[in-house]
Amino acid sequence: MANLFDYLKWRGDIDLCVSPLNEIDALILSEISYLDFSDLIPEDGISLKDLAKKFFSDARRVIKPLGLIIPDSIPVIFKFAARTRRFEKIKVIAFESDTDPSLSKQFSATAFDTSDRCVFVAYRGTDDSIVGWKENFRMSYFKTVPAQLDAKSFLEKVALEYPSAPIRIAGHSKGGNLATFAALSASREIRERIMTIYCFDGPGLLGPIADNENYKALGDRIRTFVPENSVVGLLLSYDEKLITVRSGGKGLYQHDAFNWKVNVNRFETLPENSQSNLKTAKVIKKWLASSDLETRREFCETFFDILQSTGAKTLTDLSADRFVKAREVLSAINRLDKEKKRMMADVLSVLIKESLKSTSKTYLSND
């Protein structure tokens, strides 16, 4: 089965003015937005072809590790796409990145002029930072988080800079959540210019999405893609009109978009009812459904305070010295007061119990 690289081989020589931007193009631009383009974007923008030359001429930038969970294929797809007729003239017109531990914020976005008179805004998904993951968890008990407010602000700035251009918005993982939030919270003038919102396996919003007053106007323009064994994309409240994509990855690796399968100019899809709901998703959803906002808040804040007390700033840091870090985490838990220690034990026991239930059901269904 073919992937994003095969798509570029098949369609890379076809200009966007001949074959308009599609869902696979949107995913490729969303993946490119994971890269750090700080100090590389001039005021009047830069083509992907020229940006790639600048990016890959800087050895420090090229060898900079993306982290434990970010696919190494991202710089490769950027270099490949920038050499194709389809992508080389696309201009990067704005870039913003801000990680602030004091606010538990991890945000980045890239805006493109797609050479079809449209603006494309792509939001980066969660990076390797513990701060970024803490902000993700905060989405389960805060109505808004700092990255969502930054996403709205970035969209407003781009829309103001290009006042007559139609707008497409996209993002993978957390970026999909930011894309959806920014679109639904935008002014009426901006909402009327939005053509499509692409959410690629991104978590939903805290409250029922259908209750959002702007969802009725924008709902038909939201396209939510998830792999069959989606975990991230089925958390919180999401758009019910899911498009299920066939993935070559196993389990959680289905979230990696480089495992998603394509067919000419669209994804290979599965029937609506093909969601198998991986046991991990069931466990997390069960806990979210059974816990109030205060329980979620107290557990997550305590848990991430413990992780950060080890001195680790990234998942890579935790992984590199995992046995030492595990001892430090256990030591930090032991130092908690009785109430917090009991709360941690209660939540972890629920998660473990639900995980065991789900696992036993899986084994029984396979007999």
Secondary structure, DSSP 8 states (H G I E B T S, - for coil): -B-HHHHHHHHTTS-TTTS---HHHHHHHHHHTTS--TTT--TT-EEHHHHHHHHHH-HHHHHS---SSS-THHHHHHHHHHTSHHHHT-EEEEEEEEEEGGGTEEEEEEEEE-SSS-EEEEE----SBHHHHHHHHHTTT-S--HHHHHHHHHHHHHHHHSTT--EEEEEETHHHHHHHHHHHHS-HHHHHHEEEEEEES---BSS-GGGSTTHHHHGGGEEEEEETT-SGGGSSB--S-EEEE-BSS-GGGGGSGGGB-EETTEE-EE-GGG----HHHHHHHHHHHHS-HHHHHHHHHHHHHHHHHTT--BHHHHHHTHHHHHHHHHHHHHTS-HHHHHHHHHHHHHHHHHHHHHHHHHHHHH-
